[in-house]
Amino acid sequence: MPTKKSKQTAFTVAVSAADDGASAPALRVYVAMASDPLAAVAAVQAVAPDAAVELSGTLSDRLAARLKLRPGEVKPI
């Protein structure tokens, strides 16, 4: 029996670069299309392995469609 596709959600993840003490830490927000929050954070960590990451929210299905996000894709926004 075929398995049902899991619903994909566009999660936003805040990424901050390591604090070097000389300037304000850089903050970027990425969107990751994933089936759950942990998968989204893991996908962003793979893109920015040395940065601190934190789940910050979700995007609407409509906005995710406008961004043309595919499952597993990570994009800076």
C-alpha positions in Angstrom: 0.0 0.0 0.0 1.4 3.4 -0.9 2.4 5.7 1.9 0.7 9.1 2.2 2.9 12.1 1.5 3.6 14.0 4.7 2.4 17.6 4.7 5.3 20.0 4.1 5.4 23.3 6.0 7.6 26.3 5.4 9.4 26.9 8.7 11.4 30.0 9.3 14.7 29.6 11.1 16.8 32.4 12.6 20.6 31.9 12.1 23.1 34.0 14.0 26.8 34.0 13.2 29.3 33.3 15.9 29.9 36.5 18.1 33.4 37.7 17.5 33.0 40.4 20.1 34.1 43.1 17.7 30.7 43.8 16.0 27.0 43.0 16.4 26.3 39.3 15.6 24.9 38.9 12.1 21.3 37.6 12.0 19.7 36.0 8.9 16.4 34.2 8.5 16.1 31.1 6.3 13.0 29.3 5.3 13.1 25.5 5.1 10.3 23.3 3.6 10.1 20.3 5.8 7.6 17.9 7.4 8.4 18.9 11.0 10.3 21.6 12.9 13.2 19.3 13.8 13.8 18.5 10.1 13.7 22.2 9.2 16.3 23.1 11.8 18.5 20.2 10.7 18.3 21.3 7.1 19.3 24.8 8.0 22.1 23.6 10.2 23.5 21.7 7.2 23.6 25.0 5.3 25.1 27.0 8.2 27.0 24.4 10.3 29.0 26.9 12.5 26.0 29.2 13.3 23.5 29.1 16.1 20.0 28.3 14.7 16.6 28.7 16.3 13.1 27.9 15.0 11.2 31.2 14.7 7.9 30.4 13.0 6.2 29.3 9.8 5.1 30.9 6.5 1.6 30.6 5.1 1.0 27.9 2.4 0.2 30.8 0.0 3.5 32.5 0.6 5.5 29.3 0.4 3.8 28.6 -2.9 4.8 32.1 -4.2 8.4 31.4 -3.1 8.2 28.1 -5.1 9.7 26.1 -2.3 10.2 22.4 -2.8 10.3 19.8 0.0 13.7 19.8 1.7 14.7 23.1 0.1 16.4 25.9 2.2 16.5 29.5 1.1 17.6 32.7 2.8 14.8 35.3 3.0 
